[in-house]
Amino acid sequence: MTDLKIGIILGSTRPGRNGAAIAQWVKDQVDLDTRAEFEVIDLADANLPIYDEAIPAAMGQYQAEHTRAFAETIAKYDGFIFLTPEYNHSISGALKNALDFVYAEWNNKAAAIVSWGSVGGARAAEHLRLILAELQVATVRAQLTFTFANDFADFSTFAPNPGAVSAVEPMLDQLIAWTAAMKTVRENAAVAA
């Protein structure tokens, strides 16, 4: 077994969301890979309020218990798979809010993106890449995209097309390589400090 831990962040909190089914499907796929340990982080369970810290997250002076708990959760992972719906050409407010809550806990880690929407959530994925870059998260090129026309029965029930499975391995190969590399970056920075 590996010492790499990758969090699968479910970025939708909407009641009746498609994201829960997508998270389970992604988890089932990645659990076949023994190079890392994978866990789902459901933002609905984090129950974060709208950002309520008085001091910017980059300062690392978290005051609220919910922020400290979320920081502890994020800190234990070496990399992430972000699952994002596309809302109004961007990511969900819940995901943006969670990203804003902490800072150093995201730094020098790698991430892959799984998105869905009318055009595969492409615009949400691109917005997410910009946000993650500011948080010093390295995103891999390979990603999974799901469209309502091709991957949802009746445009509502997640039913990925058979080709989706073949896209998982290239994404994981990149993510695991980058996650291991970024772990080395964090370890070297800690030694130098």
C-alpha positions in Angstrom: 0.0 0.0 0.0 1.1 3.5 -0.7 1.5 6.5 1.6 -0.3 8.8 -0.8 -3.7 10.0 0.3 -6.0 11.6 -2.2 -9.3 13.3 -1.3 -12.2 13.2 -3.7 -14.0 16.5 -3.0 -17.6 16.5 -3.9 -18.2 20.2 -4.8 -22.0 20.2 -4.9 -24.3 20.5 -1.9 -27.6 20.9 -3.7 -30.5 18.7 -2.5 -31.1 16.0 -5.2 -27.6 16.6 -6.7 -26.1 14.4 -9.3 -22.7 14.8 -7.6 -23.3 12.0 -5.1 -23.7 9.4 -7.8 -20.7 10.8 -9.7 -18.6 10.7 -6.5 -19.5 7.0 -5.9 -18.7 6.1 -9.5 -15.3 7.9 -9.3 -14.6 6.3 -6.0 -15.4 2.8 -7.4 -13.1 3.5 -10.3 -10.1 4.8 -8.4 -10.3 2.2 -5.7 -9.1 -0.3 -8.3 -5.8 1.6 -8.2 -3.5 0.6 -5.3 -1.0 3.5 -5.8 -2.9 5.7 -3.4 -5.7 5.7 -0.8 -8.8 7.6 -1.8 -11.5 9.1 0.4 -14.6 11.2 -0.4 -14.9 14.6 1.2 -18.5 15.7 0.9 -18.8 19.5 1.3 -22.4 19.0 2.4 -21.0 17.2 5.5 -18.4 19.9 6.1 -21.4 22.2 6.6 -19.3 25.4 6.2 -21.1 28.7 6.5 -20.5 31.5 4.0 -16.8 32.5 4.7 -16.8 34.0 8.1 -13.2 34.4 9.2 -12.0 37.9 10.1 -8.4 37.3 9.0 -7.6 36.2 5.5 -7.0 32.5 5.1 -3.4 33.0 3.8 -2.5 34.2 7.3 -3.3 30.8 8.8 -4.9 32.3 11.9 -8.2 30.4 11.8 -10.6 31.4 14.6 -13.7 29.3 14.0 -13.9 25.7 15.1 -15.5 24.7 11.7 -12.5 26.3 9.9 -10.0 24.5 12.1 -11.8 21.2 11.5 -11.9 21.8 7.8 -8.2 22.8 7.7 -7.3 19.6 9.5 -9.3 17.5 7.0 -7.7 19.2 4.0 -4.2 19.0 5.5 -4.1 15.2 5.7 -4.4 14.8 1.9 -1.5 14.8 -0.6 -3.7 15.4 -3.6 -7.3 15.8 -4.7 -9.9 14.9 -7.3 -12.3 17.8 -7.5 -15.8 17.0 -8.6 -17.6 20.1 -9.9 -20.9 20.8 -11.5 -21.2 23.8 -13.8 -23.4 26.5 -12.4 -23.7 29.7 -14.6 -20.5 28.9 -16.4 -18.5 28.4 -13.2 -18.1 26.2 -10.1 -20.7 25.9 -7.4 -20.7 28.6 -4.7 -20.2 25.8 -2.1 -16.9 24.7 -3.7 -15.6 28.3 -4.1 -16.5 28.9 -0.4 -14.7 25.8 0.7 -11.6 26.7 -1.3 -11.5 30.2 0.3 -11.7 28.9 3.8 -8.1 27.6 4.1 -4.9 28.3 2.3 -1.7 26.6 3.4 -3.5 23.3 3.6 -4.0 23.4 -0.2 -0.5 24.5 -1.1 1.9 22.4 -3.1 -0.5 19.6 -3.8 -1.8 18.1 -7.1 -5.4 17.9 -8.3 -7.4 16.3 -11.1 -10.8 17.6 -12.1 -14.1 15.8 -12.9 -16.8 18.1 -14.2 -20.3 17.8 -15.5 -22.9 20.0 -17.2 -24.4 20.8 -20.6 -20.9 21.0 -22.2 -19.2 18.7 -19.7 -18.7 21.4 -17.2 -15.8 22.7 -19.2 -16.2 26.3 -18.1 -16.4 25.3 -14.5 -13.2 23.2 -14.9 -11.4 26.1 -16.4 -12.5 28.5 -13.6 -11.5 25.9 -11.0 -8.0 25.6 -12.6 -7.5 29.4 -12.1 -8.6 29.3 -8.5 -6.4 26.3 -7.7 -3.4 28.0 -9.3 -3.8 30.8 -6.8 -3.9 28.3 -4.0 -0.6 26.7 -5.3 -2.4 23.5 -6.4 -0.9 21.9 -9.6 -3.7 20.6 -11.8 -3.1 17.8 -14.2 -4.2 18.0 -17.8 -6.2 14.8 -18.1 -9.8 15.2 -16.7 -13.2 13.6 -16.9 -16.2 15.4 -18.3 -19.8 14.3 -18.3 -22.6 15.8 -20.4 -26.2 15.6 -19.6 -27.0 14.4 -23.2 -24.5 11.5 -23.1 -23.9 10.5 -19.4 -27.3 11.0 -17.8 -30.5 9.0 -18.4 -33.3 11.4 -19.1 -30.8 14.2 -18.5 -31.1 13.6 -14.7 -29.8 10.1 -13.6 -26.0 9.6 -13.8 -25.3 6.8 -16.3 -21.8 7.3 -17.7 -21.1 6.1 -21.2 -18.8 3.1 -21.4 -15.9 5.1 -22.7 -15.7 7.1 -19.4 -13.9 4.2 -17.7 -11.0 4.4 -20.1 -10.5 8.0 -19.3 -9.9 7.3 -15.6 -6.5 5.6 -15.9 -4.7 8.5 -17.8 -6.1 11.0 -15.3 -4.9 8.8 -12.4 -1.5 8.2 -13.9 -0.9 12.0 -14.1 -2.5 12.7 -10.7 -0.5 10.1 -8.9 2.8 11.1 -10.5 2.2 14.8 -9.7 0.9 14.0 -6.2 4.1 12.1 -5.4 6.2 14.9 -6.8 4.4 17.6 -4.9 4.8 15.6 -1.7 8.5 15.8 -2.3 8.3 19.5 -2.7 6.4 19.9 0.6 8.9 17.6 2.4 11.9 19.6 1.0 10.3 22.9 2.0 9.8 21.6 5.5 13.4 20.5 5.8 14.6 23.9 4.5 12.4 25.8 7.0 
